[in-house]
Amino acid sequence: MANKPQLALEKLINALENHLEIASSDLPLEDLEAAELALRDAFFTYDDVLFTAYEVELPFDMITDDDDLDEDDDDLDDVVLLDDEDDEDDEDEEDNDEDYFLIDEDDEDDDED
């Protein structure tokens, strides 16, 4: 009998093959969406089982629409440099403590309304 990671891997492979078959056919969009959900579930299940069994994570993650807050994909303009003037260790002139903060531009726009 196969172990849990092996079974989860087989389900993931089957979900990938099913998704490919539906994507390359003329089946309705609802079938493709169902295949995508099954693929997503199989991926997360395999990732979870793999970590539970071996404490190993996959080298990539599935990103949802909620995770992609920065629509312009340009994080460089979202970095603001602030000086920690009130830090206790600022006594040393050569110590340049600076913090970087990412700012969600959408939140700034909401605050102005």
C-alpha positions in Angstrom: 0.0 0.0 0.0 1.3 3.5 -0.9 2.0 6.1 1.8 0.0 9.3 2.1 2.5 11.5 0.2 2.5 9.0 -2.7 -1.3 9.0 -2.9 -1.5 12.7 -2.7 1.1 13.0 -5.5 -0.9 10.6 -7.7 -4.1 12.7 -7.1 -2.1 15.8 -8.1 -0.9 14.2 -11.3 -4.4 13.0 -12.1 -5.7 16.5 -11.5 -3.1 18.0 -13.8 -3.9 15.5 -16.5 -7.6 16.1 -16.1 -7.1 19.9 -16.3 -5.0 19.5 -19.5 -7.6 17.3 -21.1 -10.4 19.8 -20.3 -8.4 22.8 -21.3 -7.6 21.3 -24.7 -11.2 20.4 -25.4 -14.4 22.2 -26.3 -16.0 21.5 -22.9 -17.9 24.4 -21.2 -16.1 26.9 -19.0 -17.8 25.4 -15.9 -16.0 22.1 -16.5 -12.6 24.0 -16.7 -13.4 25.9 -13.5 -14.2 22.6 -11.7 -11.0 21.1 -13.0 -9.1 24.2 -11.7 -10.6 23.9 -8.3 -9.8 20.2 -8.2 -6.2 20.9 -9.2 -5.9 23.6 -6.6 -7.2 21.3 -3.9 -4.9 18.5 -5.0 -1.9 20.9 -4.9 -2.7 22.1 -1.4 -3.4 18.6 -0.2 0.0 17.3 -1.6 1.8 20.3 -0.1 0.2 19.7 3.3 0.8 15.9 3.3 4.4 16.4 2.1 5.1 18.9 4.9 3.3 16.7 7.6 5.3 13.6 6.6 8.7 15.1 5.9 8.7 18.7 7.0 9.4 19.7 3.4 7.7 22.5 1.5 7.3 22.8 -2.2 9.5 25.5 -3.8 6.4 27.5 -4.9 3.0 28.6 -3.7 -0.3 29.1 -5.3 -1.2 32.8 -5.3 -4.8 33.9 -5.1 -6.3 37.2 -6.2 -6.3 38.3 -2.6 -2.5 37.8 -2.4 -1.9 40.1 -5.3 -2.6 43.5 -3.8 -0.2 45.5 -6.0 -1.8 45.5 -9.4 1.0 47.3 -11.3 3.6 44.6 -10.3 6.2 47.3 -9.7 7.2 47.1 -6.0 10.0 49.6 -6.4 7.8 52.6 -6.2 6.1 51.2 -3.1 9.2 51.3 -0.9 9.5 54.3 1.5 12.7 54.9 3.4 12.2 56.2 7.0 14.9 57.2 9.4 14.6 55.9 13.0 15.3 59.2 14.7 14.0 58.1 18.0 16.1 54.9 18.2 18.2 54.5 21.3 21.2 53.4 19.3 21.2 56.6 17.2 23.9 58.0 19.5 26.5 56.6 17.1 26.7 59.0 14.1 28.0 56.2 11.8 25.1 53.9 12.7 22.6 54.4 10.0 19.4 52.7 11.1 16.8 52.8 8.4 13.6 50.9 8.0 11.9 50.0 4.8 8.1 49.8 4.6 6.0 48.6 1.8 3.0 50.8 1.2 -0.1 49.6 -0.6 -1.0 52.4 -3.0 -4.7 51.3 -3.0 -4.9 52.0 0.8 -3.5 55.5 0.3 -6.1 56.2 -2.3 -8.9 55.0 0.0 -7.7 57.2 2.8 -7.9 60.3 0.6 -11.6 59.8 -0.1 
